[in-house]
Structure formats: C-alpha cells, structure tokens
Amino acid sequence: MDPLPKIMIFRITILFILLLSCQQEQVENSSECIQCYDYQYQQIIDESSYITVVLDAGIYCLGDYIFQVQNTNQFLEIMNDSLLNLITSNGYCEYITNND
C-alpha cells in the first residue's frame, strides 16, 4: 500500500487545525470602565468665588466617585452612563479595551 495518501491526509488535517487555531483576537470595549487622564477646571460658585475641580488619572467604573474638589475629600459626581459617555466623547477618558 502506498503511504502517500496517508501523508497527504495527515498534512491536510494539520493544516486545517493550524488554520482554526490562528484566529484573530477580538477587541471589544468595556462599557463600564474607562481610563482617564489628568484634567482640571475651575467652576464658578458665585459671582466672586470659584473652586478647582480635578479629575485624577486612573481607571473609573460605573458607581465610582469622580471629579474631586481640589485639596478636599469632596467629590462632585458619581460615574453613571451619561457622564461616562460625555467624558469619553470629550477626550478626557477612553474606554478600556478587553482582549479576549
């Protein structure tokens, strides 16, 4: 019996397995967490005073406190869906990508 057909079947099987194992990684965005950069701005309190609001660099997720009043432990916002969409569209933060 000629071994050539068995070798060809073996090679085709190996090639098929290699093709299946070489799938591209899929990248998807996390819809709950974002990576932010340092940012601060001044917010007017009344006609003669203002506060400086700080967004520290880091990862923020839904439900986290965000936008701290400078030099205090007071936070102005809790991260929700609308705030998450706003600050990612403004460029201060970006969605974290998950590699599956």
Secondary structure, DSSP 8 states (H G I E B T S, - for coil): --SHHHHHHHHHHHHHHHHHH-----EEEEEEEEEE--EEEEEEEETTEEEEEEE-SEEEETT-EEEEETTSS-EEEE--HHHHHHHHHTTSEEEEEEE-
